[in-house]
């Protein structure tokens, strides 16, 4: 069940759609399901763009393509606006691997990830929140970009970035972003 306070705050148009999303993306839009992203605090513009990509078939996922195809433009916008209002996911409960975090931080700096995703990796506009996203999902997304099986929207930056990374580097970057801590 989606949190009552969030349902009350959500536009009436989005309320039943949030209930539809909860089994996979979590009742507070924080996923506990493998390979399923947390949507909490994702920028509304990004969520809307991704739903449009699913709806048009440019982004492939059988379930999401079906769900997005059932949304009117107004419902799609209301859902994106509602998801953006959820509090961001907390860091994962497991202890991060210090060496992997260090390597991942260096990769993020080398690839200038903060220039699009913000210094705190909170995302903005058409750029997703990466901080505290599920590590397995980040790994899958980066691998899909590397293999060319995932499209971005707007400028095709991510396929170029990911194609230059080794599998080990992708793993370290995903670990770093999932366990991100703002440096003092």
Order of alpha helices (4+ residues) and beta strands (2+ residues): alpha-alpha-alpha-alpha-alpha-alpha-alpha-alpha-alpha-alpha
